[in-house]
Amino acid sequence: MQKYELTIVFDAKISAAKRKAVREAIEKAVGLLKGKIGAVADWGEKDLAGKIKKATRGYYIYFPLELSSDSAKKLLEKMKSEDAIIRYLLVREK
């Protein structure tokens, strides 16, 4: 198991219920992949440096994770299928 950091960005116009549903889906996916999630940080709404899919503000959520490398690849596939997420970044800690 390796440590990863996952940051996801939603369009700020997305409803709180939709953000919660996606967050729960990510937590469920990590559980199914036999991973662990640390303390999730809700960074809130911030201005984007540039437009992403016509959005100028984003809503950020940070997940500290422990996953195997194969599970990380599967999680990335899950991220690509979520329409509510406008950007995501998964990096491995050293």
GROMACS elastic network, one bead per residue, 0.5 to 0.9 nm:
[ bonds ]
;  ai    aj funct       b0    kb
    1    35     6  0.79570   500
    1    66     6  0.58540   500
    1    67     6  0.50388   500
    1    69     6  0.76148   500
    2    65     6  0.81938   500
    2    66     6  0.53827   500
    2    67     6  0.54684   500
    2    68     6  0.58834   500
    2    69     6  0.72540   500
    2    92     6  0.72711   500
    2    93     6  0.76788   500
    2    94     6  0.88865   500
    3    64     6  0.74160   500
    3    65     6  0.56932   500
    3    67     6  0.65172   500
    3    68     6  0.85840   500
    3    91     6  0.86747   500
    3    92     6  0.59353   500
    3    93     6  0.55055   500
    3    94     6  0.79395   500
    4    63     6  0.83552   500
    4    64     6  0.60533   500
    4    66     6  0.59833   500
    4    67     6  0.72125   500
    4    72     6  0.84564   500
    4    90     6  0.66477   500
    4    91     6  0.54837   500
    4    93     6  0.54568   500
    4    94     6  0.89647   500
    5    62     6  0.72665   500
    5    63     6  0.59027   500
    5    65     6  0.59591   500
    5    66     6  0.86472   500
    5    89     6  0.78697   500
    5    90     6  0.56567   500
    5    91     6  0.53580   500
    5    92     6  0.63758   500
    5    93     6  0.70526   500
    6    61     6  0.83063   500
    6    62     6  0.57793   500
    6    64     6  0.63205   500
    6    65     6  0.72224   500
    6    88     6  0.71540   500
    6    89     6  0.56464   500
    6    91     6  0.66423   500
    6    92     6  0.89197   500
    7    60     6  0.69184   500
    7    61     6  0.57678   500
    7    63     6  0.62507   500
    7    64     6  0.87024   500
    7    87     6  0.84002   500
    7    88     6  0.56011   500
    7    89     6  0.52966   500
    7    90     6  0.66144   500
    7    91     6  0.88739   500
    8    59     6  0.81489   500
    8    60     6  0.57806   500
    8    61     6  0.54810   500
    8    62     6  0.65800   500
    8    63     6  0.84167   500
    8    79     6  0.88162   500
    8    85     6  0.66704   500
    8    86     6  0.78544   500
    8    87     6  0.59410   500
    8    89     6  0.65284   500
    8    90     6  0.86793   500
    9    12     6  0.85622   500
    9    58     6  0.58260   500
    9    59     6  0.54041   500
    9    61     6  0.66897   500
    9    84     6  0.87388   500
    9    85     6  0.57996   500
    9    86     6  0.57850   500
    9    87     6  0.51052   500
    9    88     6  0.60650   500
    9    89     6  0.89150   500
   10    13     6  0.81780   500
   10    14     6  0.69030   500
   10    19     6  0.75248   500
   10    57     6  0.86855   500
   10    58     6  0.54552   500
   10    59     6  0.50047   500
   10    60     6  0.65805   500
   10    61     6  0.85201   500
   10    84     6  0.60714   500
   10    86     6  0.54007   500
   10    87     6  0.70985   500
   10    88     6  0.89338   500
   11    14     6  0.56823   500
   11    52     6  0.84910   500
   11    53     6  0.85517   500
   11    55     6  0.60494   500
   11    56     6  0.81026   500
   11    57     6  0.64792   500
   11    59     6  0.61930   500
   11    84     6  0.72790   500
   11    85     6  0.72272   500
   11    86     6  0.63991   500
   12    15     6  0.80745   500
   12    44     6  0.89801   500
   12    45     6  0.64081   500
   12    46     6  0.82555   500
   12    55     6  0.76897   500
   12    56     6  0.83237   500
   12    57     6  0.55011   500
   12    59     6  0.51144   500
   12    60     6  0.88770   500
   13    55     6  0.84958   500
   13    57     6  0.82682   500
   13    58     6  0.81951   500
   13    59     6  0.86801   500
   14    17     6  0.83748   500
   14    18     6  0.65853   500
   14    19     6  0.69688   500
   14    59     6  0.86432   500
   14    84     6  0.73633   500
   15    18     6  0.53068   500
   15    19     6  0.64454   500
   15    20     6  0.87163   500
   16    19     6  0.50769   500
   16    20     6  0.61100   500
   16    21     6  0.85859   500
   17    20     6  0.50751   500
   17    21     6  0.61556   500
   17    22     6  0.87331   500
   18    21     6  0.50366   500
   18    22     6  0.62731   500
   18    23     6  0.85581   500
   18    84     6  0.77008   500
   19    22     6  0.52563   500
   19    23     6  0.60960   500
   19    24     6  0.86132   500
   19    59     6  0.89024   500
   19    84     6  0.77610   500
   19    85     6  0.88713   500
   20    23     6  0.50239   500
   20    24     6  0.61153   500
   20    25     6  0.85351   500
   21    24     6  0.51774   500
   21    25     6  0.61619   500
   21    26     6  0.87265   500
   22    26     6  0.62178   500
   22    27     6  0.86333   500
   22    82     6  0.77031   500
   22    84     6  0.77082   500
   22    85     6  0.84123   500
   23    26     6  0.51838   500
   23    27     6  0.62746   500
   23    28     6  0.86303   500
   23    61     6  0.84450   500
   24    27     6  0.50115   500
   24    28     6  0.60480   500
   24    29     6  0.85088   500
   25    28     6  0.50545   500
   25    29     6  0.60781   500
   25    30     6  0.86401   500
   26    29     6  0.50192   500
   26    30     6  0.61977   500
   26    31     6  0.85904   500
   26    75     6  0.80726   500
   26    78     6  0.80139   500
   26    79     6  0.81711   500
   27    30     6  0.52148   500
   27    31     6  0.62738   500
   27    32     6  0.87353   500
   27    36     6  0.88219   500
   27    37     6  0.74037   500
   28    31     6  0.50433   500
   28    32     6  0.61998   500
   28    33     6  0.86245   500
   29    32     6  0.50644   500
   29    33     6  0.61819   500
   29    34     6  0.87043   500
   29    35     6  0.86620   500
   29    75     6  0.71119   500
   29    78     6  0.79897   500
   30    33     6  0.50172   500
   30    34     6  0.63558   500
   30    35     6  0.51126   500
   30    36     6  0.67402   500
   30    37     6  0.74839   500
   30    65     6  0.82652   500
   30    66     6  0.88349   500
   30    67     6  0.78586   500
   30    71     6  0.80585   500
   30    72     6  0.88492   500
   30    75     6  0.72746   500
   31    34     6  0.50534   500
   31    35     6  0.54814   500
   31    36     6  0.67902   500
   31    37     6  0.83714   500
   32    35     6  0.74411   500
   33    36     6  0.89627   500
   33    67     6  0.76552   500
   33    68     6  0.84849   500
   33    71     6  0.57365   500
   33    72     6  0.85887   500
   33    74     6  0.81881   500
   33    75     6  0.81872   500
   34    66     6  0.89405   500
   34    67     6  0.72928   500
   34    68     6  0.84761   500
   34    71     6  0.80635   500
   35    65     6  0.70492   500
   35    66     6  0.54344   500
   35    68     6  0.74469   500
   35    71     6  0.77883   500
   36    64     6  0.84280   500
   36    65     6  0.56343   500
   36    66     6  0.50167   500
   36    67     6  0.68366   500
   37    40     6  0.74863   500
   37    63     6  0.67345   500
   37    64     6  0.58333   500
   37    66     6  0.65422   500
   38    63     6  0.68323   500
   38    64     6  0.51165   500
   38    65     6  0.61251   500
   38    66     6  0.82194   500
   39    62     6  0.87709   500
   39    63     6  0.70775   500
   39    64     6  0.68091   500
   40    61     6  0.73177   500
   40    62     6  0.57897   500
   40    64     6  0.67488   500
   41    44     6  0.89379   500
   41    60     6  0.86795   500
   41    61     6  0.59066   500
   41    62     6  0.50637   500
   41    63     6  0.66691   500
   41    64     6  0.87100   500
   42    59     6  0.85144   500
   42    60     6  0.64744   500
   42    62     6  0.64214   500
   42    63     6  0.89783   500
   43    46     6  0.83209   500
   43    59     6  0.72882   500
   43    60     6  0.51758   500
   43    61     6  0.56207   500
   43    62     6  0.71711   500
   44    58     6  0.81370   500
   44    59     6  0.52163   500
   44    60     6  0.54472   500
   44    61     6  0.71677   500
   45    57     6  0.68027   500
   45    58     6  0.55227   500
   45    60     6  0.64026   500
   46    56     6  0.88886   500
   46    57     6  0.56558   500
   46    58     6  0.55186   500
   46    59     6  0.63504   500
   46    60     6  0.76269   500
   47    50     6  0.84590   500
   47    56     6  0.61772   500
   47    58     6  0.62422   500
   47    59     6  0.88054   500
   48    51     6  0.66421   500
   48    52     6  0.78457   500
   48    55     6  0.79430   500
   48    56     6  0.54449   500
   48    57     6  0.51922   500
   48    58     6  0.61643   500
   49    56     6  0.78772   500
   49    57     6  0.87876   500
   50    55     6  0.83945   500
   50    56     6  0.66116   500
   50    57     6  0.89741   500
   51    54     6  0.54582   500
   51    55     6  0.53044   500
   51    56     6  0.50429   500
   51    57     6  0.81152   500
   52    55     6  0.52224   500
   52    56     6  0.69010   500
   52    57     6  0.87789   500
   52    58     6  0.88999   500
   52    86     6  0.68380   500
   52    87     6  0.79520   500
   53    56     6  0.87005   500
   53    86     6  0.69838   500
   55    58     6  0.71906   500
   55    86     6  0.86857   500
   58    86     6  0.84307   500
   67    70     6  0.80588   500
   67    71     6  0.59334   500
   67    72     6  0.60954   500
   68    71     6  0.51616   500
   68    72     6  0.62817   500
   68    73     6  0.89029   500
   69    72     6  0.50221   500
   69    73     6  0.65069   500
   69    74     6  0.88650   500
   70    73     6  0.52553   500
   70    74     6  0.64929   500
   70    75     6  0.87718   500
   71    74     6  0.50247   500
   71    75     6  0.61290   500
   71    76     6  0.86562   500
   72    75     6  0.50045   500
   72    76     6  0.62811   500
   72    77     6  0.88094   500
   72    90     6  0.82707   500
   73    76     6  0.51373   500
   73    77     6  0.65498   500
   73    78     6  0.89076   500
   74    77     6  0.51333   500
   74    78     6  0.65110   500
   74    79     6  0.88745   500
   75    79     6  0.63245   500
   75    80     6  0.88167   500
   76    80     6  0.63595   500
   76    81     6  0.88790   500
   76    88     6  0.88907   500
   76    90     6  0.78232   500
   77    80     6  0.52044   500
   77    81     6  0.66231   500
   78    81     6  0.53255   500
   78    82     6  0.67650   500
   79    82     6  0.54545   500
   79    83     6  0.86027   500
   79    85     6  0.74747   500
   79    87     6  0.89727   500
   79    88     6  0.74116   500
   80    83     6  0.77054   500
   80    85     6  0.82387   500
   80    88     6  0.88183   500
   81    85     6  0.88661   500
   82    85     6  0.58229   500
   82    86     6  0.86815   500
   83    86     6  0.72836   500
   85    88     6  0.71294   500
